[in-house]
């Protein structure tokens, strides 16, 4: 339970950026495949930024919980894709 709470705590600031990306995706290309690719690229950029900046505080907290940076980003990707697909399904119903 602590791991799930820590993942959501890390994802919380990224939620606004995810929502902005969802809105842009729904306007430009509201297909599930393109949304999956865009979200994957965003996660790769986030991974690159976190590894270059050596976020030691973040990595120490998550390492104590048994999470590596890659595992954390995989979980965030899965949560984000679930959120995105739900959002796009609702948008497609009204368009």
GULUMDO-312125 format. One record per residue: z, x, y of N, C-alpha, C in turn; residue number from 0. Coordinates in steps of 0.1 Angstrom, whole numbers. Example, Ala and Ser with C-alpha at 12.3 -4.5 7.8 and 13.67 -1.06 7.14 Angstrom:
2
pt n_Z:78; n_X:132; n_Y:-57; ca_Z:78; ca_X:123; ca_Y:-45; c_Z:78; c_X:132; c_Y:-33; nr:0
pt n_Z:71; n_X:128; n_Y:-22; ca_Z:71; ca_X:137; ca_Y:-11; c_Z:79; c_X:129; c_Y:0; nr:1
This chain:
95
pt n_Z:0; n_X:8; n_Y:-12; ca_Z:0; ca_X:0; ca_Y:0; c_Z:0; c_X:9; c_Y:13; nr:0
pt n_Z:7; n_X:20; n_Y:12; ca_Z:7; ca_X:29; ca_Y:23; c_Z:-7; c_X:35; c_Y:26; nr:1
pt n_Z:-14; n_X:37; n_Y:15; ca_Z:-28; ca_X:43; ca_Y:17; c_Z:-37; c_X:32; c_Y:24; nr:2
pt n_Z:-36; n_X:20; n_Y:20; ca_Z:-44; ca_X:10; ca_Y:26; c_Z:-40; c_X:8; c_Y:41; nr:3
pt n_Z:-28; n_X:8; n_Y:44; ca_Z:-23; ca_X:7; ca_Y:57; c_Z:-28; c_X:19; c_Y:66; nr:4
pt n_Z:-28; n_X:31; n_Y:60; ca_Z:-32; ca_X:42; ca_Y:67; c_Z:-48; c_X:42; c_Y:70; nr:5
pt n_Z:-55; n_X:37; n_Y:60; ca_Z:-69; ca_X:35; ca_Y:62; c_Z:-72; c_X:26; c_Y:73; nr:6
pt n_Z:-66; n_X:14; n_Y:73; ca_Z:-68; ca_X:4; ca_Y:84; c_Z:-63; c_X:10; c_Y:97; nr:7
pt n_Z:-53; n_X:18; n_Y:97; ca_Z:-48; ca_X:24; ca_Y:110; c_Z:-59; c_X:33; c_Y:116; nr:8
pt n_Z:-65; n_X:41; n_Y:107; ca_Z:-76; ca_X:50; ca_Y:111; c_Z:-88; c_X:42; c_Y:116; nr:9
pt n_Z:-91; n_X:31; n_Y:109; ca_Z:-103; ca_X:23; ca_Y:112; c_Z:-102; c_X:15; c_Y:124; nr:10
pt n_Z:-90; n_X:12; n_Y:128; ca_Z:-87; ca_X:3; ca_Y:140; c_Z:-94; c_X:7; c_Y:153; nr:11
pt n_Z:-94; n_X:20; n_Y:157; ca_Z:-101; ca_X:24; ca_Y:169; c_Z:-116; c_X:23; c_Y:167; nr:12
pt n_Z:-121; n_X:24; n_Y:155; ca_Z:-135; ca_X:24; ca_Y:152; c_Z:-141; c_X:10; c_Y:151; nr:13
pt n_Z:-132; n_X:0; n_Y:151; ca_Z:-137; ca_X:-13; ca_Y:149; c_Z:-145; c_X:-18; c_Y:161; nr:14
pt n_Z:-141; n_X:-14; n_Y:173; ca_Z:-149; ca_X:-18; ca_Y:185; c_Z:-163; c_X:-12; c_Y:185; nr:15
pt n_Z:-164; n_X:0; n_Y:181; ca_Z:-177; ca_X:7; ca_Y:180; c_Z:-185; c_X:0; c_Y:169; nr:16
pt n_Z:-179; n_X:-4; n_Y:158; ca_Z:-186; ca_X:-10; ca_Y:147; c_Z:-191; c_X:-24; c_Y:152; nr:17
pt n_Z:-183; n_X:-31; n_Y:159; ca_Z:-187; ca_X:-44; ca_Y:165; c_Z:-199; c_X:-42; c_Y:174; nr:18
pt n_Z:-199; n_X:-32; n_Y:183; ca_Z:-210; ca_X:-29; ca_Y:192; c_Z:-223; c_X:-26; c_Y:183; nr:19
pt n_Z:-221; n_X:-18; n_Y:173; ca_Z:-232; ca_X:-14; ca_Y:164; c_Z:-238; c_X:-27; c_Y:157; nr:20
pt n_Z:-229; n_X:-36; n_Y:153; ca_Z:-233; ca_X:-48; ca_Y:146; c_Z:-241; c_X:-57; c_Y:156; nr:21
pt n_Z:-237; n_X:-58; n_Y:168; ca_Z:-244; ca_X:-66; ca_Y:178; c_Z:-258; c_X:-60; c_Y:180; nr:22
pt n_Z:-259; n_X:-47; n_Y:182; ca_Z:-272; ca_X:-41; ca_Y:184; c_Z:-281; c_X:-42; c_Y:172; nr:23
pt n_Z:-275; n_X:-40; n_Y:160; ca_Z:-283; ca_X:-42; ca_Y:148; c_Z:-288; c_X:-56; c_Y:146; nr:24
pt n_Z:-280; n_X:-66; n_Y:149; ca_Z:-284; ca_X:-80; ca_Y:148; c_Z:-295; c_X:-84; c_Y:158; nr:25
pt n_Z:-295; n_X:-77; n_Y:170; ca_Z:-306; ca_X:-80; ca_Y:179; c_Z:-319; c_X:-73; c_Y:175; nr:26
pt n_Z:-318; n_X:-60; n_Y:172; ca_Z:-330; ca_X:-52; ca_Y:169; c_Z:-336; c_X:-54; c_Y:155; nr:27
pt n_Z:-327; n_X:-54; n_Y:145; ca_Z:-332; ca_X:-55; ca_Y:131; c_Z:-322; c_X:-61; c_Y:122; nr:28
pt n_Z:-321; n_X:-74; n_Y:121; ca_Z:-311; ca_X:-81; ca_Y:114; c_Z:-312; c_X:-81; c_Y:99; nr:29
pt n_Z:-317; n_X:-70; n_Y:93; ca_Z:-318; ca_X:-69; ca_Y:78; c_Z:-306; c_X:-62; c_Y:73; nr:30
pt n_Z:-303; n_X:-65; n_Y:60; ca_Z:-291; ca_X:-58; ca_Y:54; c_Z:-294; c_X:-44; c_Y:51; nr:31
pt n_Z:-306; n_X:-41; n_Y:47; ca_Z:-310; ca_X:-27; ca_Y:44; c_Z:-309; c_X:-17; c_Y:56; nr:32
pt n_Z:-314; n_X:-22; n_Y:67; ca_Z:-314; ca_X:-13; ca_Y:79; c_Z:-300; c_X:-12; c_Y:84; nr:33
pt n_Z:-292; n_X:-22; n_Y:83; ca_Z:-278; ca_X:-21; ca_Y:87; c_Z:-270; c_X:-11; c_Y:78; nr:34
pt n_Z:-273; n_X:-11; n_Y:65; ca_Z:-267; ca_X:-2; ca_Y:56; c_Z:-270; c_X:12; c_Y:60; nr:35
pt n_Z:-283; n_X:15; n_Y:63; ca_Z:-287; ca_X:28; ca_Y:67; c_Z:-281; c_X:33; c_Y:80; nr:36
pt n_Z:-280; n_X:24; n_Y:90; ca_Z:-275; ca_X:27; ca_Y:103; c_Z:-260; c_X:30; c_Y:101; nr:37
pt n_Z:-253; n_X:22; n_Y:94; ca_Z:-238; ca_X:25; ca_Y:92; c_Z:-236; c_X:38; c_Y:84; nr:38
pt n_Z:-244; n_X:41; n_Y:75; ca_Z:-243; ca_X:53; ca_Y:67; c_Z:-245; c_X:65; c_Y:76; nr:39
pt n_Z:-255; n_X:65; n_Y:85; ca_Z:-257; ca_X:75; ca_Y:95; c_Z:-245; c_X:77; c_Y:104; nr:40
pt n_Z:-239; n_X:66; n_Y:108; ca_Z:-227; ca_X:66; ca_Y:117; c_Z:-216; c_X:73; c_Y:110; nr:41
pt n_Z:-214; n_X:70; n_Y:97; ca_Z:-203; ca_X:77; ca_Y:89; c_Z:-206; c_X:92; c_Y:88; nr:42
pt n_Z:-219; n_X:95; n_Y:86; ca_Z:-222; ca_X:110; ca_Y:85; c_Z:-219; c_X:117; c_Y:98; nr:43
pt n_Z:-222; n_X:110; n_Y:109; ca_Z:-219; ca_X:116; ca_Y:122; c_Z:-204; c_X:118; c_Y:124; nr:44
pt n_Z:-197; n_X:107; n_Y:120; ca_Z:-182; ca_X:108; ca_Y:121; c_Z:-177; c_X:119; c_Y:113; nr:45
pt n_Z:-182; n_X:121; n_Y:101; ca_Z:-178; ca_X:132; ca_Y:92; c_Z:-180; c_X:145; c_Y:98; nr:46
pt n_Z:-192; n_X:147; n_Y:104; ca_Z:-196; ca_X:159; ca_Y:111; c_Z:-186; c_X:162; c_Y:122; nr:47
pt n_Z:-183; n_X:152; n_Y:131; ca_Z:-174; ca_X:154; ca_Y:142; c_Z:-160; c_X:158; c_Y:137; nr:48
pt n_Z:-155; n_X:151; n_Y:127; ca_Z:-142; ca_X:154; ca_Y:122; c_Z:-141; c_X:168; c_Y:116; nr:49
pt n_Z:-151; n_X:172; n_Y:109; ca_Z:-150; ca_X:185; ca_Y:102; c_Z:-152; c_X:196; c_Y:113; nr:50
pt n_Z:-160; n_X:194; n_Y:123; ca_Z:-162; ca_X:204; ca_Y:133; c_Z:-149; c_X:206; c_Y:142; nr:51
pt n_Z:-142; n_X:195; n_Y:145; ca_Z:-131; ca_X:196; ca_Y:153; c_Z:-118; c_X:199; c_Y:146; nr:52
pt n_Z:-119; n_X:200; n_Y:133; ca_Z:-107; ca_X:204; ca_Y:125; c_Z:-95; c_X:195; c_Y:129; nr:53
pt n_Z:-96; n_X:182; n_Y:127; ca_Z:-85; ca_X:173; ca_Y:130; c_Z:-74; c_X:175; c_Y:120; nr:54
pt n_Z:-66; n_X:185; n_Y:123; ca_Z:-55; ca_X:189; ca_Y:114; c_Z:-44; c_X:179; c_Y:113; nr:55
pt n_Z:-41; n_X:172; n_Y:124; ca_Z:-30; ca_X:162; ca_Y:123; c_Z:-34; c_X:150; c_Y:114; nr:56
pt n_Z:-47; n_X:146; n_Y:116; ca_Z:-52; ca_X:135; ca_Y:108; c_Z:-52; c_X:139; c_Y:93; nr:57
pt n_Z:-58; n_X:151; n_Y:91; ca_Z:-59; ca_X:155; ca_Y:77; c_Z:-46; c_X:158; c_Y:70; nr:58
pt n_Z:-36; n_X:162; n_Y:78; ca_Z:-22; ca_X:164; ca_Y:72; c_Z:-16; c_X:151; c_Y:68; nr:59
pt n_Z:-17; n_X:141; n_Y:76; ca_Z:-12; ca_X:128; ca_Y:73; c_Z:-19; c_X:122; c_Y:61; nr:60
pt n_Z:-32; n_X:122; n_Y:60; ca_Z:-39; ca_X:116; ca_Y:49; c_Z:-38; c_X:125; c_Y:36; nr:61
pt n_Z:-36; n_X:138; n_Y:38; ca_Z:-34; ca_X:146; ca_Y:26; c_Z:-21; c_X:143; c_Y:19; nr:62
pt n_Z:-11; n_X:140; n_Y:28; ca_Z:2; ca_X:136; ca_Y:22; c_Z:1; c_X:123; c_Y:14; nr:63
pt n_Z:-8; n_X:115; n_Y:18; ca_Z:-10; ca_X:102; ca_Y:11; c_Z:-19; c_X:103; c_Y:-1; nr:64
pt n_Z:-25; n_X:115; n_Y:-3; ca_Z:-34; ca_X:118; ca_Y:-13; c_Z:-49; c_X:114; c_Y:-10; nr:65
pt n_Z:-52; n_X:113; n_Y:3; ca_Z:-66; ca_X:110; ca_Y:7; c_Z:-72; c_X:123; c_Y:13; nr:66
pt n_Z:-84; n_X:126; n_Y:8; ca_Z:-92; ca_X:136; ca_Y:15; c_Z:-100; c_X:130; c_Y:26; nr:67
pt n_Z:-106; n_X:138; n_Y:34; ca_Z:-115; ca_X:132; ca_Y:45; c_Z:-127; c_X:125; c_Y:39; nr:68
pt n_Z:-133; n_X:130; n_Y:29; ca_Z:-144; ca_X:123; ca_Y:23; c_Z:-140; c_X:109; c_Y:17; nr:69
pt n_Z:-129; n_X:109; n_Y:10; ca_Z:-125; ca_X:96; ca_Y:4; c_Z:-121; c_X:86; c_Y:15; nr:70
pt n_Z:-115; n_X:91; n_Y:26; ca_Z:-112; ca_X:82; ca_Y:37; c_Z:-124; c_X:76; c_Y:43; nr:71
pt n_Z:-134; n_X:84; n_Y:45; ca_Z:-147; ca_X:80; ca_Y:51; c_Z:-154; c_X:70; c_Y:42; nr:72
pt n_Z:-153; n_X:72; n_Y:29; ca_Z:-160; ca_X:63; ca_Y:19; c_Z:-153; c_X:50; c_Y:20; nr:73
pt n_Z:-140; n_X:49; n_Y:20; ca_Z:-133; ca_X:37; ca_Y:22; c_Z:-136; c_X:30; c_Y:35; nr:74
pt n_Z:-137; n_X:37; n_Y:45; ca_Z:-140; ca_X:32; ca_Y:58; c_Z:-155; c_X:26; c_Y:58; nr:75
pt n_Z:-164; n_X:33; n_Y:51; ca_Z:-177; ca_X:29; ca_Y:50; c_Z:-178; c_X:15; c_Y:42; nr:76
pt n_Z:-170; n_X:14; n_Y:32; ca_Z:-170; ca_X:2; ca_Y:24; c_Z:-164; c_X:-10; c_Y:32; nr:77
pt n_Z:-154; n_X:-7; n_Y:39; ca_Z:-148; ca_X:-18; ca_Y:48; c_Z:-158; c_X:-22; c_Y:59; nr:78
pt n_Z:-165; n_X:-12; n_Y:65; ca_Z:-174; ca_X:-14; ca_Y:76; c_Z:-186; c_X:-22; c_Y:71; nr:79
pt n_Z:-191; n_X:-18; n_Y:59; ca_Z:-203; ca_X:-25; ca_Y:53; c_Z:-199; c_X:-40; c_Y:50; nr:80
pt n_Z:-187; n_X:-42; n_Y:45; ca_Z:-183; ca_X:-56; ca_Y:42; c_Z:-182; c_X:-64; c_Y:55; nr:81
pt n_Z:-177; n_X:-58; n_Y:65; ca_Z:-176; ca_X:-65; ca_Y:78; c_Z:-190; c_X:-67; c_Y:84; nr:82
pt n_Z:-199; n_X:-57; n_Y:83; ca_Z:-213; ca_X:-59; ca_Y:88; c_Z:-221; c_X:-69; c_Y:80; nr:83
pt n_Z:-220; n_X:-69; n_Y:67; ca_Z:-227; ca_X:-79; ca_Y:59; c_Z:-222; c_X:-93; c_Y:62; nr:84
pt n_Z:-209; n_X:-95; n_Y:64; ca_Z:-204; ca_X:-108; ca_Y:67; c_Z:-209; c_X:-112; c_Y:81; nr:85
pt n_Z:-209; n_X:-103; n_Y:90; ca_Z:-213; ca_X:-106; ca_Y:104; c_Z:-228; c_X:-110; c_Y:104; nr:86
pt n_Z:-236; n_X:-102; n_Y:97; ca_Z:-251; ca_X:-105; ca_Y:96; c_Z:-254; c_X:-118; c_Y:89; nr:87
pt n_Z:-246; n_X:-121; n_Y:79; ca_Z:-248; ca_X:-134; ca_Y:72; c_Z:-245; c_X:-146; c_Y:81; nr:88
pt n_Z:-235; n_X:-145; n_Y:89; ca_Z:-232; ca_X:-156; ca_Y:99; c_Z:-242; c_X:-156; c_Y:109; nr:89
pt n_Z:-247; n_X:-145; n_Y:114; ca_Z:-257; ca_X:-145; ca_Y:125; c_Z:-270; c_X:-151; c_Y:119; nr:90
pt n_Z:-274; n_X:-147; n_Y:107; ca_Z:-286; ca_X:-153; ca_Y:101; c_Z:-286; c_X:-168; c_Y:99; nr:91
pt n_Z:-274; n_X:-173; n_Y:97; ca_Z:-273; ca_X:-188; ca_Y:96; c_Z:-276; c_X:-195; c_Y:108; nr:92
pt n_Z:-273; n_X:-189; n_Y:120; ca_Z:-275; ca_X:-196; ca_Y:133; c_Z:-288; c_X:-192; c_Y:139; nr:93
pt n_Z:-295; n_X:-182; n_Y:134; ca_Z:-308; ca_X:-178; ca_Y:140; c_Z:-320; c_X:-184; c_Y:132; nr:94
